[in-house]
Amino acid sequence: MKKSTFLTLATAAMLTLSAPMLRAQELKIGYVSSDRVLRDAAPAKAAQAKLETEFGKRNKDIDDAAARLKSATEKLDKDAPTLAESERNRRQRELVEQERDITRKRREFQEDLNQRKNEELAAVVERANKVIKQIAEQERYDLILQDAVHWSARVDITDKVIKALNAQQAPAAK
């Protein structure tokens, strides 16, 4: 009985003495909002501007074709009572064909845009991850989380990440 009491007291003493050491070795945790980085960082904004430049004309051409189709449809609706049936049917077939063509072009446009957007965002995410890793190493973070359900402003390092990404972007813009 004396032996087990001694072990219990010894264990309690070790835990009491080691408690301050455990607190001194607390984890340093950070959080990064991926959404904010992809919305607010200069490289993300540059990627968005690049996509708008690359796809803007094509989108405008499709919108213009859709406006012409709408106008032609309205004209046919207005002229239909005075047209011969064969002429009305011919024009309706042309409008249906134009609508199919516009739908196909819109679908292809959206697919191409989505593919390019994914490529551009992947490049931004890769750069952001490198910056996050640098911050983690420099400031000795044990853990950095992205896309958490809840976080405290005390652990949010999103602004640091955006600032570092923007600093990287500045020399390239010159």
HELIX and SHEET records of a PDB file:
HELIX    1   1 LYS A    2  ALA A   24  1                                  23    
HELIX    2   2 SER A   34  ASP A   40  1                                   7    
HELIX    3   3 ALA A   42  ASP A   79  1                                  38    
HELIX    4   4 ALA A   80  THR A   82  5                                   3    
HELIX    5   5 GLU A   85  GLN A  138  1                                  54    
HELIX    6   6 THR A  158  ALA A  173  1                                  16    
SHEET    1   A 2 ILE A  29  VAL A  32  0                                        
SHEET    2   A 2 LEU A 143  GLN A 146  1                                        
END                                                                             
